Amino acid sequence: VSLEAGILQPLRMQQFYSAPAADTVVQQLLPVAETAPSPEPPDPKTCSPREYLEYYIFPVLLPGMAELLHQAKKEKCFERKRTKFIACDFLTEWLYNKNPKRKDESFTEFFSIPFVNDWLKDHPRPPIPLSLLVSEEAASRIIQSFWRGYRVRCNSEIQELRQWQKQLREDKNIFKRVKEFWTKQEAK
């Protein structure tokens, strides 16, 4: 939603995708300073919920949401049913690193954020499936190599060779067992 003249209106998705950076999108869509009825921000403890959202939440959250949409598009979340991209993790990391109180500090990855680290100690996540971690190229190579191997193993000459190898392994085991048997008998 966008705030224009104090009225909530739905945003068009093209506005998010066509802009080069998330900050410019929100600045174009949400001119909070110009539409604000009073020049100074209201007291956060006594203002209405709407004022609180307009002055304290939306100016921080909307750029993060716009950046989230850009990252989701890069991760191809709109093209696939399942991806490794976790939107809440991205937004948490973005908000943590864009916090004005951390202005002079270096970038912190999601799993290095102190409160995230503490939370994950008590609530570990299941591992991400390999199907989501492997790139499309690597996945296609794995599938193709499996298929080629299957087709080769179906060949009658290869089947014959595999049978011969199996028989050879079994024969070697028999000789080994007979040898062990006679060694035990002689020891008695």
Secondary structure per residue as TSV (DSSP state, phi and psi in degrees):
chain	resnum	aa	ss	phi	psi
A	1	V	-	360.0	152.3
A	2	S	E	-121.5	154.2
A	3	L	E	-105.0	110.4
A	4	E	E	-128.9	117.3
A	5	A	T	58.1	33.5
A	6	G	T	78.3	8.4
A	7	I	E	-112.5	133.5
A	8	L	E	-77.9	125.5
A	9	Q	E	-131.7	145.4
A	10	P	-	-69.7	144.4
A	11	L	-	-88.9	150.1
A	12	R	-	-87.4	136.7
A	13	M	H	-63.1	-26.7
A	14	Q	H	-62.6	-30.0
A	15	Q	H	-63.7	-35.0
A	16	F	H	-74.9	-40.9
A	17	Y	H	-81.3	-28.6
A	18	S	H	-80.9	-20.6
A	19	A	S	-79.7	145.9
A	20	P	S	-72.9	-30.4
A	21	A	S	-137.8	150.6
A	22	A	H	-66.4	-36.6
A	23	D	H	-62.9	-39.5
A	24	T	H	-69.2	-32.4
A	25	V	H	-61.6	-49.6
A	26	V	H	-69.0	-35.7
A	27	Q	H	-64.4	-35.8
A	28	Q	H	-73.5	-38.9
A	29	L	H	-84.9	-29.0
A	30	L	-	-127.5	73.3
A	31	P	-	-78.2	76.1
A	32	V	H	-62.2	-42.7
A	33	A	H	-63.7	-37.7
A	34	E	H	-76.6	-35.4
A	35	T	H	-87.7	-6.5
A	36	A	-	-69.7	132.7
A	37	P	S	-69.4	-31.6
A	38	S	S	-115.9	145.5
A	39	P	S	-69.7	-28.3
A	40	E	S	-106.3	149.0
A	41	P	-	-67.0	147.1
A	42	P	-	-72.6	162.8
A	43	D	-	-67.0	124.1
A	44	P	T	-64.8	-19.4
A	45	K	T	-88.9	-21.3
A	46	T	T	-116.8	-8.3
A	47	C	S	-76.1	165.6
A	48	S	-	-72.5	160.1
A	49	P	H	-57.4	-37.4
A	50	R	H	-64.5	-45.4
A	51	E	H	-63.1	-39.9
A	52	Y	H	-61.0	-44.5
A	53	L	I	-62.5	-46.3
A	54	E	I	-65.2	-37.8
A	55	Y	I	-97.2	-28.2
A	56	Y	I	-115.6	-31.5
A	57	I	I	-97.1	-56.3
A	58	F	H	-59.4	-42.5
A	59	P	H	-61.6	-23.5
A	60	V	H	-94.4	-43.4
A	61	L	H	-77.2	-39.0
A	62	L	H	-63.0	-41.5
A	63	P	H	-62.0	-36.2
A	64	G	H	-65.5	-40.6
A	65	M	H	-66.1	-39.8
A	66	A	H	-64.1	-43.8
A	67	E	H	-64.3	-36.3
A	68	L	H	-60.7	-42.6
A	69	L	H	-65.2	-39.7
A	70	H	H	-63.2	-43.8
A	71	Q	H	-67.2	-39.0
A	72	A	H	-62.3	-36.9
A	73	K	H	-66.8	-41.3
A	74	K	H	-62.4	-36.9
A	75	E	T	-81.6	1.9
A	76	K	T	61.4	37.8
A	77	C	T	-69.6	-24.7
A	78	F	T	-86.5	-7.6
A	79	E	T	-103.4	-22.4
A	80	R	-	-120.8	158.2
A	81	K	S	-79.1	-40.0
A	82	R	-	-123.5	135.8
A	83	T	-	-141.6	168.4
A	84	K	S	-85.2	-7.1
A	85	F	-	-72.1	126.5
A	86	I	-	-114.7	109.7
A	87	A	H	-61.6	-41.0
A	88	C	H	-63.4	-38.3
A	89	D	H	-64.2	-44.2
A	90	F	H	-62.0	-46.5
A	91	L	H	-65.9	-38.6
A	92	T	H	-61.4	-47.5
A	93	E	H	-62.5	-43.0
A	94	W	H	-64.2	-48.2
A	95	L	H	-64.3	-38.7
A	96	Y	H	-63.5	-44.8
A	97	N	H	-75.9	-24.5
A	98	K	T	-91.5	2.1
A	99	N	-	-60.9	127.0
A	100	P	G	-60.0	-26.4
A	101	K	G	-70.1	-18.9
A	102	R	G	-107.2	26.5
A	103	K	T	-56.7	-41.4
A	104	D	T	-92.6	0.4
A	105	E	S	-88.5	158.8
A	106	S	-	-77.9	166.5
A	107	F	-	-62.6	137.3
A	108	T	-	-118.6	127.4
A	109	E	-	-71.9	159.6
A	110	F	G	-53.9	-49.5
A	111	F	G	-74.6	-7.0
A	112	S	G	-98.4	-5.6
A	113	I	S	-68.0	129.6
A	114	P	H	-55.8	-48.1
A	115	F	H	-70.3	-28.7
A	116	V	H	-69.5	-43.4
A	117	N	H	-60.1	-43.6
A	118	D	H	-64.4	-42.3
A	119	W	H	-63.8	-43.2
A	120	L	H	-71.0	-22.2
A	121	K	H	-64.9	-39.7
A	122	D	H	-86.8	-24.3
A	123	H	S	-131.1	73.2
A	124	P	-	-65.6	148.3
A	125	R	-	-91.5	150.9
A	126	P	-	-69.7	153.7
A	127	P	-	-65.8	150.2
A	128	I	-	-73.8	132.0
A	129	P	-	-59.7	146.4
A	130	L	H	-58.1	-33.3
A	131	S	H	-61.2	-25.4
A	132	L	H	-90.8	-20.6
A	133	L	H	-86.8	-27.3
A	134	V	S	-81.7	138.0
A	135	S	-	-70.1	165.4
A	136	E	H	-61.0	-39.3
A	137	E	H	-65.4	-45.7
A	138	A	H	-65.1	-40.3
A	139	A	H	-63.6	-40.8
A	140	S	H	-66.2	-36.7
A	141	R	H	-64.4	-42.1
A	142	I	H	-62.2	-47.0
A	143	I	H	-63.9	-44.2
A	144	Q	H	-64.9	-40.9
A	145	S	H	-67.7	-38.4
A	146	F	H	-62.4	-44.4
A	147	W	H	-64.1	-43.7
A	148	R	H	-61.8	-42.0
A	149	G	H	-62.6	-41.3
A	150	Y	H	-62.4	-46.2
A	151	R	H	-62.6	-38.1
A	152	V	H	-67.7	-42.3
A	153	R	H	-66.7	-22.4
A	154	C	H	-76.6	-17.6
A	155	N	S	-61.4	136.2
A	156	S	H	-63.6	-37.5
A	157	E	H	-65.4	-39.0
A	158	I	H	-69.0	-37.5
A	159	Q	H	-61.0	-42.4
A	160	E	H	-63.2	-43.1
A	161	L	H	-63.0	-41.5
A	162	R	H	-66.3	-38.7
A	163	Q	H	-62.2	-44.2
A	164	W	H	-62.1	-42.8
A	165	Q	H	-63.9	-40.0
A	166	K	H	-63.4	-44.9
A	167	Q	H	-63.3	-40.8
A	168	L	H	-62.1	-43.6
A	169	R	H	-61.7	-43.3
A	170	E	H	-64.5	-41.7
A	171	D	H	-62.3	-42.5
A	172	K	H	-63.9	-36.4
A	173	N	H	-64.8	-39.0
A	174	I	H	-63.8	-46.1
A	175	F	H	-61.3	-39.4
A	176	K	H	-64.9	-43.2
A	177	R	H	-66.0	-40.7
A	178	V	H	-63.0	-42.4
A	179	K	H	-61.5	-44.6
A	180	E	H	-62.9	-39.3
A	181	F	H	-60.2	-47.4
A	182	W	H	-69.8	-30.2
A	183	T	H	-65.8	-41.3
A	184	K	H	-66.6	-40.2
A	185	Q	H	-64.5	-40.3
A	186	E	H	-70.4	-29.3
A	187	A	H	-70.0	-24.5
A	188	K	-	-75.7	360.0
